[in-house]
Amino acid sequence: MNITDEDKQARLLGEAAMNLILKRQKVSVDSLIQELNLQATDVKDPDRELLINDTCRWLRDYKRPGASSSTRFRTSQELEQSNVSDAQLIVISSNTSKSETEF
């Protein structure tokens, strides 16, 4: 079975959300970013650190006004290969609008 970067990101977000829930803290985009930043301070694997950084970037993009709920996760490597800047969103579909960033 091939695990994609999107699968790894989903698992990472799930871990961060569960950590927040177990601490009885609010789960929001901001709290997820904070939790991921805490995890990044203890990480020893450079690939996991890159995934955490990419996931935080994706969350910040998701939080930006006008972002679609279907904004696709892109790794730093994919962004470099496609010459897409960090400031640009890659949107698969704009059928769904997001009114708030809390879960």
Buried (B, 14 or more C-beta within 10 A) or exposed (E): EEEEBEEBBEEBBEEBBEBBEEEEEEBBBBBBBBBBEEBBEEBEEEEBBBBBBBBBBBBBBBBEEEBBBBBEBBBEEBBEEEEEEEEEBBEEEEEEEBEEBEE
